[in-house]
């Protein structure tokens, strides 16, 4: 896989509304897979692109997840 694939996956994960703990676990599992595929893969950059704060949990996580969900819904309505 290449950088464009990792970016596309990160953008998709960032757009999905889910609890931060679930997002972090999914990002961790995918990062393990991607690192085994590409030794130059950077886990921290990927996590940040997926909406995971490397400094720890965000106290406003639920509010931000709801905002992402509203934006995703609004953009899907505009495309149709």
C-alpha positions, 0 to 999 in steps of 0.5 A: 500500500502507498501513502495515498491509501493510508490517507484515504483510510485515515480520512474515512476513519476520521469521518465516521462517528464512533467512541474515541476508545473504539476509534483508538483500538481500530487505529491501533490494529490497522497501524500494526497491519500497515507497519508490517506491510510498510516499515516506513509507516508512521503510526503517530501521523496515521493516528492524528489523521484518523482523529486520535489525539496522541496526547490522550483522550479528549474530554469533548470527544462525544461532541466532536463525534456528533459534529463529524456525523452531522458533517458526513450526513450533510455532505452526503445529502449535498452529493445526492 
